[in-house]
Amino acid sequence: MGHADSFAHHSTTLCWIARGAPLVYTPFNPVVTWSITKGGSIRGGQTVSEMAKGANIIGHFPEQLVGTNNQAVPSYKERLEAAKDYQSAIMFLNSKGKELADEIIQCCAAGLSVALGNSTAVSGSTTDSNGVKVAVIRGSWAHATHFTAYRVVRGTEYIGWVNSHGERYKSSDEGEPADMCWMSRSLVEQFVTTAPAYGSPYVILPESVTKPDTSHYVKTRIPFPVNWRF
């Protein structure tokens, strides 16, 4: 859950930068906030609600301050104040079923990311009839991931789903990261069926340091892959 939370903060920050916000992208080491919420333990997992509380109150720890090793807890006490520059405002989604899926899609369309836990697993990826790399939902797990980004291809809505298990899903000719897949509305509905049992998924509104130039416009054109589908 620590990785799902931290990466969702990253995703929203990047979406906002793409839309013109003068934020600075700062990679985090998720293990620190996660461990603090567990009283210093690095065994087992953490609940959705406690992770949200930690992100809101403690904040996140930049890699440049605590390193990149997420298998052990680095020295962090002198960095507690710095972490508060990267706190998250949290909004819980308390719906279920199709209504929850719709809320998540709407949040992604608004440039926000949603962290959640569930027991419905993704076993891989495939290409759908629109040529989009989509998740294959099969099996079960007890895991946390996040949703981010929104697109429409030939009238079908998709949102991005991102895991923390590495480059398991390959990259299509569109060039998206191999640690993510797209999900159509029907796939989202299927995936989130078990989410409420793990606690309400939550929307992240990220805090970040800002650039000295606070003019709100995109100064560089963000290139789309040559094969990007619409």
C-alpha positions as CSV (number, residue, x, y, z in Angstrom):
1,M,0.0,0.0,0.0
2,G,3.0,2.3,0.6
3,H,4.0,2.0,-3.0
4,A,0.5,2.4,-4.4
5,D,0.1,5.6,-2.3
6,S,3.5,7.0,-3.2
7,F,3.2,6.3,-6.9
8,A,-0.3,7.8,-7.1
9,H,1.2,11.0,-5.6
10,H,3.8,10.8,-8.4
11,S,1.2,10.3,-11.1
12,T,-1.0,13.1,-10.1
13,T,2.0,15.5,-9.8
14,L,3.1,14.6,-13.3
15,C,-0.4,15.0,-14.7
16,W,-0.6,18.4,-13.1
17,I,2.8,19.4,-14.5
18,A,1.6,18.3,-18.0
19,R,-1.4,20.6,-17.6
20,G,0.8,23.5,-16.6
21,A,1.1,23.5,-12.9
22,P,4.6,24.8,-11.8
23,L,5.3,21.8,-9.6
24,V,8.6,20.0,-9.3
25,Y,8.6,16.2,-9.7
26,T,10.4,14.5,-6.8
27,P,10.7,10.7,-6.6
28,F,10.0,9.2,-3.2
29,N,11.2,6.2,-1.2
30,P,7.8,4.7,-0.2
31,V,9.2,2.5,2.6
32,V,9.8,5.4,5.0
33,T,6.2,6.7,5.4
34,W,4.9,3.2,5.2
35,S,7.1,1.9,8.0
36,I,6.4,4.9,10.2
37,T,2.6,4.1,9.9
38,K,3.5,0.6,11.1
39,G,5.4,1.7,14.2
40,G,8.7,1.0,12.5
41,S,7.9,-2.5,11.2
42,I,8.7,-3.6,7.7
43,R,6.9,-6.9,8.0
44,G,3.4,-7.6,6.5
45,G,1.3,-4.9,4.9
46,Q,-0.7,-1.8,5.8
47,T,-4.3,-0.9,5.6
48,V,-5.6,1.5,3.0
49,S,-6.9,4.0,5.6
50,E,-3.7,4.0,7.7
51,M,-1.6,4.6,4.6
52,A,-3.9,7.5,3.6
53,K,-3.5,8.9,7.1
54,G,0.3,8.7,6.9
55,A,0.4,10.4,3.5
56,N,-1.8,13.2,4.9
57,I,0.0,13.8,8.2
58,I,3.6,12.6,7.7
59,G,4.1,13.3,4.0
60,H,6.6,11.6,1.7
61,F,10.4,11.3,1.8
62,P,12.3,12.2,-1.4
63,E,14.9,9.8,-2.6
64,Q,17.5,12.5,-2.6
65,L,17.2,12.7,1.2
66,V,16.8,9.1,2.2
67,G,18.1,7.1,-0.7
68,T,16.4,4.5,-3.0
69,N,16.7,1.3,-1.0
70,N,13.1,0.3,-0.2
71,Q,14.0,-3.0,1.4
72,A,15.2,-1.4,4.7
73,V,14.3,1.8,6.6
74,P,16.9,4.5,6.2
75,S,17.7,7.2,8.8
76,Y,14.8,9.7,8.4
77,K,14.2,11.5,11.7
78,E,16.1,14.6,10.6
79,R,14.0,14.6,7.4
80,L,10.5,14.7,9.0
81,E,10.0,18.4,8.3
82,A,11.1,18.0,4.7
83,A,8.5,15.2,4.2
84,K,5.8,17.7,5.1
85,D,6.4,19.5,1.8
86,Y,5.0,16.4,0.1
87,Q,1.9,15.6,2.0
88,S,-1.4,14.5,0.4
89,A,-4.9,15.8,0.7
90,I,-7.1,12.8,0.8
91,M,-10.7,12.2,-0.5
92,F,-12.2,8.8,0.2
93,L,-14.5,7.1,-2.3
94,N,-17.2,5.3,-0.4
95,S,-19.2,3.9,-3.3
96,K,-19.3,0.3,-4.5
97,G,-19.7,-1.5,-7.8
98,K,-20.4,0.4,-11.0
99,E,-20.7,3.7,-9.0
100,L,-17.2,3.3,-7.6
101,A,-15.8,2.5,-11.0
102,D,-17.5,5.6,-12.4
103,E,-16.1,7.8,-9.7
104,I,-12.6,6.5,-10.3
105,I,-12.9,7.1,-14.0
106,Q,-14.1,10.7,-13.4
107,C,-11.2,11.3,-11.0
108,C,-8.7,10.1,-13.6
109,A,-10.3,12.3,-16.3
110,A,-9.9,15.3,-13.9
111,G,-6.1,14.6,-13.6
112,L,-6.3,12.9,-10.2
113,S,-5.0,9.5,-9.2
114,V,-6.7,6.9,-7.0
115,A,-4.9,4.4,-4.7
116,L,-6.7,1.2,-3.6
117,G,-6.4,-2.3,-2.3
118,N,-8.2,-5.3,-3.6
119,S,-8.2,-9.1,-4.1
120,T,-9.0,-9.2,-7.8
121,A,-5.7,-9.8,-9.6
122,V,-4.2,-8.8,-13.0
123,S,-2.4,-11.7,-14.5
124,G,-0.9,-10.0,-17.6
125,S,-1.9,-7.8,-20.6
126,T,-3.4,-8.2,-24.0
127,T,-4.3,-6.0,-26.9
128,D,-8.0,-5.2,-27.4
129,S,-10.0,-4.5,-30.6
130,N,-8.9,-0.9,-30.5
131,G,-5.3,-1.8,-30.4
132,V,-4.9,-0.7,-26.8
133,K,-2.8,-2.7,-24.3
134,V,-5.3,-3.7,-21.6
135,A,-5.1,-5.7,-18.4
136,V,-6.1,-9.4,-18.2
137,I,-8.0,-9.8,-15.0
138,R,-7.6,-13.3,-13.6
139,G,-6.8,-14.8,-10.2
140,S,-6.7,-13.3,-6.8
141,W,-4.2,-11.5,-4.5
142,A,-4.1,-9.2,-1.5
143,H,-2.4,-6.2,-3.1
144,A,-2.5,-2.4,-3.6
145,T,-2.2,-0.4,-6.9
146,H,-3.4,2.8,-8.3
147,F,-5.3,4.3,-11.3
148,T,-4.2,7.4,-13.2
149,A,-4.6,9.1,-16.6
150,Y,-7.6,9.0,-19.0
151,R,-8.1,8.6,-22.7
152,V,-10.8,7.8,-25.2
153,V,-10.0,5.6,-28.2
154,R,-12.8,5.1,-30.9
155,G,-15.4,6.1,-28.3
156,T,-14.1,3.7,-25.6
157,E,-13.0,5.3,-22.3
158,Y,-9.8,3.9,-20.7
159,I,-7.9,4.8,-17.5
160,G,-4.4,3.8,-16.7
161,W,-3.7,1.1,-14.0
162,V,-0.2,1.0,-12.5
163,N,1.4,-1.8,-10.5
164,S,4.6,-1.9,-8.4
165,H,5.8,-5.3,-9.6
166,G,8.1,-4.1,-12.3
167,E,7.9,-4.3,-16.1
168,R,5.5,-7.3,-16.2
169,Y,3.2,-6.0,-18.9
170,K,5.6,-5.1,-21.7
171,S,5.2,-2.0,-23.8
172,S,3.0,-1.8,-26.9
173,D,3.8,0.1,-30.0
174,E,2.3,3.2,-28.2
175,G,5.3,3.2,-25.9
176,E,3.5,3.3,-22.5
177,P,5.5,2.1,-19.4
178,A,5.7,-1.7,-19.0
179,D,4.5,-1.5,-15.3
180,M,1.0,-0.4,-16.4
181,C,-2.0,-1.4,-18.5
182,W,-5.1,0.4,-19.6
183,M,-8.6,-0.6,-18.4
184,S,-11.9,0.0,-20.1
185,R,-14.9,0.8,-18.0
186,S,-16.0,-2.9,-17.9
187,L,-12.5,-3.9,-16.7
188,V,-12.5,-1.2,-14.0
189,E,-15.9,-2.4,-12.8
190,Q,-14.6,-6.0,-12.6
191,F,-11.4,-5.0,-10.9
192,V,-12.9,-2.8,-8.1
193,T,-15.5,-5.3,-7.1
194,T,-13.4,-6.4,-4.1
195,A,-11.9,-3.0,-3.3
196,P,-14.4,-1.9,-0.6
197,A,-13.5,-4.9,1.5
198,Y,-10.0,-3.5,1.9
199,G,-11.2,0.0,2.8
200,S,-12.4,2.9,0.8
201,P,-10.1,3.8,-2.2
202,Y,-8.9,7.4,-2.0
203,V,-8.1,10.2,-4.3
204,I,-4.8,12.0,-3.9
205,L,-4.4,15.8,-4.2
206,P,-0.6,16.1,-4.0
207,E,1.5,18.8,-2.3
208,S,4.9,19.5,-3.9
209,V,7.5,22.1,-4.0
210,T,7.0,24.7,-6.8
211,K,9.2,26.2,-9.4
212,P,10.2,29.9,-8.9
213,D,8.3,30.7,-12.1
214,T,4.7,30.2,-11.1
215,S,3.1,31.0,-14.4
216,H,0.5,28.3,-15.1
217,Y,1.1,27.2,-18.7
218,V,3.0,24.4,-20.3
219,K,6.3,25.7,-21.7
220,T,7.3,22.6,-23.6
221,R,5.3,20.5,-25.9
222,I,4.7,17.1,-24.5
223,P,5.3,14.6,-27.4
224,F,2.9,11.8,-27.9
225,P,4.2,8.5,-29.4
226,V,3.9,8.2,-33.1
227,N,1.5,5.3,-32.8
228,W,-0.7,6.9,-30.1
229,R,-4.3,6.0,-30.8
230,F,-7.3,8.3,-30.5
